[in-house]
């Protein structure tokens, strides 16, 4: 058994040296061809241009992830930070010979026990719906309300991987950890109240257009198009309806204008730099 662990550990070290090295000229040519084909196929519209796809493939190469598995949902890069799907993260850890045991996985919490194949170290990691609530992760109609068991597993796995298997996942996070934080920062709504509306608070008979007009009248005419774009970001982030979002943001008009102007200024700078 010890010989098997030693061989496996040595194999992991060899793979790490190969993956961390600079790609050969031939590899770069292959990646460039794959990137061009992916972008031209129109099947990867949300993943970026050729340069963006290339960076995903290069990051995947260092982690030992096949390029097609990476761009097909295994890996993504959000403002320079790597997100790995839970399935891919689990596969990387198990492929390296380490163990992950599920002690508990329910709709309220997940408890995982990890064990390294080389040192025998063990670590217990957990994540609960209660923690998700405290972190403001739970949104009406979002993943935490639809698939709490899967979401608890993903977060518990990410925590375990960073604590015990950091050499396997590198600087990666599980899918969703970075993108949500970036969305809040870019939209300028980090200080906005994220408490969710209950069904009782949402009266379907109310005239939505009336509230849209009320919202738009707060802005100058030249800003109204951008105001609706900003409102759309808020809707997507909190997974609110248009009516719910407007009700929240118009509570404090001064704060609303300050947040909007901050967001608009960021957008202008980004456009100037392109």
Buried (B, 14 or more C-beta within 10 A) or exposed (E): EEEEBEEBBEEBEEEBEEBEEEBEEEEBEBBBEBBEEBBEEEEBEEBBEBEBBBBBBBBBBBBBBEBEBBBBEBBBBBEEBBBBBBBBBBBBBEEBBBEBEEEEBEEEBBBBBBBBBBEEEEBBBBBBBEBBEEEEBBBBEBBBBEEBBBBBBBBBBBBBBBEBBEBBBBEBBBBBBBBBBEBBEBBBBEEBEBEBBEEEEBEEEEEEEEBBEEBBEBBEEEBBEBBBEBBEBBBEBBBBBBBBBBBBBEEEEEEBBEBBEEBBEBBEEEEEEE
